[in-house]
Amino acid sequence: MSLDKSLRSRASLARHRNVLKRAERIEALKSDDRWEEDQSPVGLPKIANRKAKVGKKIKEVKADTGEEATGEKSAPASAS
């Protein structure tokens, strides 16, 4: 029996959000030194909240044999 999406643990529900709450936007502005304490919290400027992409791992190929670093030989180009 599978578990309903709404019943998952809290850690698995945490994901990247593009839209920030007002308090989170104020914290981001404070870290960038763009927030003054006497400033109104209404009409805040937009904050870019981009998730950094993780680069893909590049397989190392041995120059003399053409085999991958894992020791497996590459598959032939066509099987027909």
Protein Blocks (a to p, Z undefined) as FASTA:
>chain_A
ZZdfklpcfklmpccdfbdcfklmmmmmmmnopacfkbcfehpacddddddddddddddd
dfklopafkopacddfblZZ
